[in-house]
């Protein structure tokens, strides 16, 4: 079945004649960019959006993947951090992010002679809370993986067969997803999260999140007081609880600017954060 869907994907992409791939360096977009380049060659282009919500390491790895596997990647700057609707962090924050992305990619495609803009939504995403899909519809951006019915599991399997290192990569939602719905997104907060997660990954933890919480003014007084809530994947959770790990982590995160550091007792899983539901 996967082979049949892959054939359908190739046919669909060939029918586009040319395309720009909205690229992030994640499982789906790397797979899509690689297949698009195999089918269309220089008539395909992967474009990654750089903004404060993208970890620097993710950007570097995404660019390196393009070099390793031979598909061209370009970087554009997006403007969601100039949009107060995004910064206010509503339940549909991702809509404003994708709106800013496609507002860059669609004119770029027209100017450079690419016929279609595509992105990496897949068949497993159907039914999820994905306000970014609304923006895709408004800009007539296609989701070829979803259109041919490829699931996340199938994409991971085929990525592994193709030798793509993203085959088993955990989902890496943007840094803004670490802030609860309704709490203001700021660049300073995102840098704190990024530094904290880099520390944990450098310590050998792969599937990890640092959730950033700000205590209400009535409790914290004039100065903001920040709490870090650490989540670690099930396969790594017991190792995180080893003797001495908590103390080292607390010291590091407090040096970053967190006043309180906590660990979720349940292993990390995708799901709601704060008010409503946010992608992870």
N, C-alpha and C positions, 0 to 999 in steps of 0.2 A: 504493500500500500504506500509506504513512504517513497519508494522508487517511482511509483506512478505520479504521486504528488510533485516530486522533484521534476519529473518530465513536464508536468503541467506548468510548473513555475517557470521553467526555461522557456516554454512556448509563450507564456504570458509576457515575460520580460522581452522576448524577441519582438513581440507584437507592438511594444511601446516604441520601438526604433531607437530611442535614447532615453536616459533617465538620470535624475539626481537622486541619490539615496540619502535620506536624513540619517546620519551616522552618529552613533554614540560610543562605540567600542564594546557594547554589550553583546550577549549571545545572538540575539535576533538580527541586529543591524550588521554585525560582522559577517554572519552567514549570508544575509541578503546582498551586501556589498560584494562579497566574493563571487557569488553566483551571477550577479548582474555583470560583473567585469568579465567573467568567463563567456557569457552570452553576447555582450555588447561591446566588449573591449573599450576603446577610448570614447565610445559613445555613452559610457556610464561614468559617473563621478560621485564619490562619497564626500559629503560635506558635514563637518562636525561643528556644532554651535559652542562657542566658548563664552562662558559667563561665570560669575562668582559662585554659582551653584554646582559647577563641575570641578571635582577634585583635580589638582594639578597632576597627580599620578595617573588618573584615568585618561586625561588628555594625552599625556606622554605615551601611555600604553596603546591608546587608540591609533595614534600616528605611527607608532612602531609596527603595529599589525599591518597597516597598509603597506609599509615598506617591505615587510617580510613576505607578504602574500601577493604583492605586485599590483594592488589596486590603488589608484590615485586618491588622495584625501586632501581636501582643502578645509581651512578654518574660517568661519565667519563669526563676528561678534553680534550677539542678540541683545535686545533692549528691554527685557522684562524687568530689570531692576530700575528702570525709569518709569515703571507703571505701578502706581499706588495700589491698584487692584490686586496685583501680584504680591506686593509687599505686605498687604493686609492679611495674606495667607487664608483666604476663604476655602471652603470645601472644594471648590472648583479651581484652585490655584493652578493646576496643571493646564487648564484651558488657556490661561493667559500666557503661560510658558510656550505651549505649542503654537499659539497664535503669533507670538513674537518670532518663533522659529520659522514658521511657514511664510510669514511676511517678509523674511529674508530670502528663503529658498525659491519661492515661486517667481519673483522678479529676476533672481539670478538665473533660473532656468530659461526664462524668456530671453534674457540678454545674451545668454551663451548658446542658445539654440537647442536646448534639451526639451523634449516633448512632454515628459511626465516627471512629477516628483513623487517618490515613494517613501514609505517608512515601515518600521519593523513590527507593527502589531500582528499578532498571530492568532490562530483559531482558539487557543486556550484563553485568550484575553476576552473573548465574548462573554458578556454578562458581568465582567468586572466593572468597578467604578472607574471609568477612564474618560474624564472630561476632555482630554486631549483629542479624542476621537471626534468630538464636535468640531474642533478647529480644523481637523483634517478634512472633514466633510465640507466645511465652508470654503476651503481653499482647493477643493477637488484633488486632494492628495490621496494616492492609492495605497492600499495595504495588500500587496500581492501574496504575502505569506498566509494571511487570513483568507484571501479570496480562493486559494487552492486548498484550504483546509489543513495546513500544516500546524501541528500542535507544538508546544514548547518541548515536549519529550522527543518528538521526532526531529526537531531542529537540533537539539543537543546530540542525538544519536548520529545524525548525518554530519554535524560539525566534527564529532570525534573521528568519524571515518575519513573526513577530509584533512585531518590533522590540525584543525583549528584549536588553539589553546583555550578558547572561550567556551568549549563544549561543557565544561563543568563549572564555569564561573558563576558565583552567586549573583542574584539580581542586585543591581547597584543603582537604586533610585537616587535622584539628585540630593545634594546636601540639604536643600530646603525641606525635604520630607522628614528631617529629624526634628523639626520644630512643630509643636502641636498646632492643629488648626485653630485659627483665631489669634495666635500670638504673632507679633510682627516679625517678619524676616529682615535681618540686617546682615551686611557683609561681615561685621565683627563676629556675630554669632556663628556664621558658617565657617569662619576661619578657626574658631575654637573647636567646633565639631571635627573639622578636617584634621587638625593637629592631634586631637584625642584619638581619632580612628587610626591615623598613621602610626601612632605609638603602639596601639594594640595589634595592628597588622605586623609591625616590625617585631613584636614579641611573639609572632608566629600564629596569630589567630586570623582565620580566613573569612568566616561568616560572622561579621560583627557590626553592631550599630551603637552609636552614642546619641541618645535622645537628649535634646537640650530643652530644659524647662526653666522658666523665669518665675520666681515667687511673686505673688501679688504685692503691690506697693504697700498695702495695709499691713502686710507681714514683714516686709523687708525694709521699711523706712524709705529714706530718700535714695539710697544707693540700690541699684539692681542686684539681686542675689540669684545666682544661677545654680541649678542642680543638673548633674549629668546622670542619666539613667542608662546603664550599659546593658546591652543584650548580646548574648553569644549563642552561636548555633549549637544544636544538640550534641553533635559529635565532638565539640570542643569544650563543652560546658564544664565537665568534671576537671579537665586540665586547668581551666581558668580559676577554679576554686582551690588549686594547690596552695600549700603554705607559702606565704610571702608574696603571692601574686597580688592580692588585694591591697596590701600596704604600698607596694611599688606603684600600682595604678592610681591609688588615691593621691599619692605625693605628686605624680606627674600631672594629673588632671587639675589638681589645685594650683600647680604652678602655671597652668594655662589660663586659669581664671575662674574655675568652678569652686563654689563654696561648699557644696555637698556632692558626694559621689555615691551612687547606689548601683546595685546589680539586680536585674530581674531574676527571681528564683526560677521562673519557667524559661527554658531555652528560647532563643529568638525564633519567631515565625512571622510571616507576613500577616498584616491585619491592621485594625484601627489604632490610631494614636490620638489621644485627646478627644476633642469634639469631632464627631462624624468619622469618616473613613478617608484615609490618604493612601496613595500608592506608596509602595516601599521599594 
